[in-house]
Amino acid sequence: MFWSKYFLPTMKETPVGTEAISHQLLLRAGLVNMLTSGVYSYLPLGFRVLGRIENIIREEMNAADAHELFLPCLQPLELWKKTGRDAVMDDIMIRFKDNRGREVCLGPTHEEVITQLVKEYVQSYRQLPVTLYQIQTKFRDELRTRFGIVRACEFIMKDAYSFDRDVEGLKKNYDLMYEAYKRIFKRCGLEIVIIAADSGAMGGDVSHEFLLPAEIGEDAILQCPKCKYGESCPEEISDNKKCPECKEGILEKKIAIELGHVFQLGTKYSQSLEALYLDEQGKQKPIIMGCYGIGVSRLIAAIIETHNDEGGIKWPKEVAPFDVEILPLQVNDQETMELTNQYYKSLQSLDYDVIVDDRDETAGRKFNDADLIGIPTRIVLGKRGLKKGKVELKNRATGETSLVGKNEVVKEVEVLLKKG
């Protein structure tokens, strides 16, 4: 990809009215654009990050025997009335009547819809267990949108649903999702705190939240600085509370953002919507359900919030929009551009995603933009270095630079990328 042909509108100044570092960098680095409060467009660079996060999620969901589908955003309100959640979620639900006079809503979540679907196809214990998931847009009429894409009216979510014939099966699927979530967040470069949580409007008896300590959060937690154990923070806490896990650290109060939540729903939805199956004795029983959500678009903000410096973003390798940026300082110099194109083709042939800043801009502008968009590995070609047969490599995460022989660049870049 060549910058001059790409749609990558960067900004020098901090946008007015932005509080969070992640919100500022999302806008400045040309990842998103705000259409109106709580509603954002994903520009090409942001869409690439979104795609990489979604690929990580798909790989881990598929490895846990979950199967992807895609459910409708438009939902009949009748389903919600059967579970009583039309009243529970009334304050955030976007509802209206269509041209036929039917009451419908834009889905804030999909428990009702997925239960209705499974009800139509699963009738026997032989068809269980099954786990289904989707990555889809949700709609919530948030009165108080905050921190850009963190709390928005339209956002992207991964929601999975397990269907079992008994509690033992539910627990097995719950554990599979629990472990898959740990892997997902680790691959995204995030150190997550997992706490037992209240199920709230979702229902069920058991649930866990996956939280990231960050200033953009809206939850208070207690965390041990030694073993990283975490628990929810009550309104009144006593000082010097010892960690119940390691028995050594003193729990510290932190602000955290919720990135994922898993629930053992039981029969809350299957009973309300009459999603039943026949057991081995031919008796009808309600299907046992679990649900598992990740805020996909929110993940982007969380990653930026914890991976940045004064220059801009420092993307973890697996979620970066590109693996390598090639930065030729003199785009009108023949040797510089011949080497640039050589490196570009060689790295692409090795399945690396590469962007070349081929703009005829000052070195300062190009360096500033490179730091801002935060590609993990940077190759800098300048006439002064090339006269000595050298090219500069930079690791964006650590800031380390090195001069390598111009014929060793591709090999050294591979080493850097494999190190992560």
Secondary structure as the mmCIF struct_conf table of DSSP 4:
data_model
#
loop_
_struct_conf.conf_type_id
_struct_conf.id
_struct_conf.beg_label_comp_id
_struct_conf.beg_label_asym_id
_struct_conf.beg_label_seq_id
_struct_conf.end_label_comp_id
_struct_conf.end_label_asym_id
_struct_conf.end_label_seq_id
STRN STRN1 PHE A 2 PHE A 2
HELX_RH_3T_P HELX_RH_3T_P1 TRP A 3 LYS A 5
BEND BEND1 TYR A 6 TYR A 6
BEND BEND2 LYS A 12 GLU A 13
HELX_LH_PP_P HELX_LH_PP_P1 THR A 14 PRO A 15
TURN_TY1_P TURN_TY1_P1 VAL A 16 GLY A 17
BEND BEND3 ALA A 20 ALA A 20
HELX_RH_AL_P HELX_RH_AL_P1 ILE A 21 ARG A 28
TURN_TY1_P TURN_TY1_P2 ALA A 29 GLY A 30
BEND BEND4 LEU A 31 LEU A 31
STRN STRN2 VAL A 32 THR A 36
TURN_TY1_P TURN_TY1_P3 SER A 37 GLY A 38
STRN STRN3 VAL A 39 TYR A 42
HELX_LH_PP_P HELX_LH_PP_P2 LEU A 43 LEU A 43
HELX_RH_AL_P HELX_RH_AL_P2 PRO A 44 ALA A 63
TURN_TY1_P TURN_TY1_P4 ALA A 64 ASP A 65
STRN STRN4 HIS A 67 GLU A 68
BEND BEND5 CYS A 73 CYS A 73
STRN STRN5 LEU A 74 PRO A 76
HELX_RH_AL_P HELX_RH_AL_P3 LEU A 77 THR A 83
TURN_TY1_P TURN_TY1_P5 GLY A 84 GLY A 84
HELX_RH_AL_P HELX_RH_AL_P4 ARG A 85 VAL A 88
TURN_TY1_P TURN_TY1_P6 MET A 89 ILE A 92
STRN STRN6 ILE A 94 LYS A 97
TURN_TY1_P TURN_TY1_P7 ASN A 99 ARG A 100
STRN STRN7 GLU A 103 LEU A 106
BEND BEND6 PRO A 108 PRO A 108
HELX_RH_AL_P HELX_RH_AL_P5 GLU A 111 TYR A 121
STRN STRN8 SER A 124 SER A 124
HELX_RH_3T_P HELX_RH_3T_P2 TYR A 125 GLN A 127
STRN STRN9 VAL A 130 PHE A 139
BEND BEND7 LEU A 143 ARG A 144
STRN STRN10 ARG A 146 ARG A 146
TURN_TY1_P TURN_TY1_P8 PHE A 147 VAL A 150
STRN STRN11 ARG A 151 ARG A 151
BEND BEND8 CYS A 153 CYS A 153
STRN STRN12 GLU A 154 ASP A 164
BEND BEND9 ARG A 165 ASP A 166
HELX_RH_AL_P HELX_RH_AL_P6 VAL A 167 ARG A 187
TURN_TY1_P TURN_TY1_P9 CYS A 188 GLY A 189
STRN STRN13 VAL A 193 ALA A 196
HELX_RH_3T_P HELX_RH_3T_P3 GLY A 200 MET A 202
BEND BEND10 ASP A 205 ASP A 205
STRN STRN14 VAL A 206 PRO A 213
TURN_TY1_P TURN_TY1_P10 GLU A 215 ILE A 216
STRN STRN15 ASP A 219 GLN A 223
TURN_TY1_P TURN_TY1_P11 PRO A 225 CYS A 227
STRN STRN16 GLY A 230 SER A 232
HELX_LH_PP_P HELX_LH_PP_P3 CYS A 233 PRO A 234
BEND BEND11 GLU A 235 GLU A 236
TURN_TY1_P TURN_TY1_P12 ASP A 239 ASN A 240
HELX_LH_PP_P HELX_LH_PP_P4 LYS A 241 LYS A 241
STRN STRN17 LYS A 242 LYS A 242
HELX_LH_PP_P HELX_LH_PP_P5 CYS A 243 CYS A 243
TURN_TY1_P TURN_TY1_P13 PRO A 244 CYS A 246
BEND BEND12 LYS A 247 GLY A 249
STRN STRN18 ILE A 250 ILE A 250
HELX_LH_PP_P HELX_LH_PP_P6 LEU A 251 LEU A 251
STRN STRN19 GLU A 252 GLY A 266
TURN_TY1_P TURN_TY1_P14 THR A 267 THR A 267
HELX_RH_AL_P HELX_RH_AL_P7 LYS A 268 SER A 272
TURN_TY1_P TURN_TY1_P15 LEU A 273 GLU A 274
STRN STRN20 LEU A 276 LEU A 278
TURN_TY1_P TURN_TY1_P16 GLU A 280 GLN A 281
BEND BEND13 GLY A 282 GLY A 282
STRN STRN21 GLN A 284 PRO A 286
HELX_LH_PP_P HELX_LH_PP_P7 ILE A 287 ILE A 287
STRN STRN22 ILE A 288 GLY A 295
HELX_RH_AL_P HELX_RH_AL_P8 VAL A 296 THR A 306
BEND BEND14 HIS A 307 HIS A 307
STRN STRN23 ASN A 308 ASP A 309
TURN_TY1_P TURN_TY1_P17 GLU A 310 GLY A 311
STRN STRN24 GLY A 312 ILE A 313
HELX_RH_3T_P HELX_RH_3T_P4 LYS A 317 VAL A 319
BEND BEND15 PRO A 321 PRO A 321
BEND BEND16 ASP A 323 ASP A 323
STRN STRN25 VAL A 324 PRO A 328
BEND BEND17 LEU A 329 LEU A 329
TURN_TY1_P TURN_TY1_P18 VAL A 331 ASN A 332
HELX_RH_AL_P HELX_RH_AL_P9 GLN A 334 SER A 349
TURN_TY1_P TURN_TY1_P19 LEU A 350 ASP A 351
STRN STRN26 VAL A 354 VAL A 356
HELX_RH_AL_P HELX_RH_AL_P10 ALA A 363 ILE A 373
TURN_TY1_P TURN_TY1_P20 GLY A 374 GLY A 374
BEND BEND18 PRO A 376 PRO A 376
STRN STRN27 THR A 377 LEU A 381
HELX_RH_AL_P HELX_RH_AL_P11 LYS A 383 LYS A 387
TURN_TY1_P TURN_TY1_P21 LYS A 388 GLY A 389
STRN STRN28 LYS A 390 ASN A 395
TURN_TY1_P TURN_TY1_P22 ARG A 396 THR A 398
STRN STRN29 THR A 401 GLY A 405
TURN_TY1_P TURN_TY1_P23 LYS A 406 ASN A 407
BEND BEND19 GLU A 408 GLU A 408
HELX_RH_AL_P HELX_RH_AL_P12 VAL A 409 LYS A 419
#
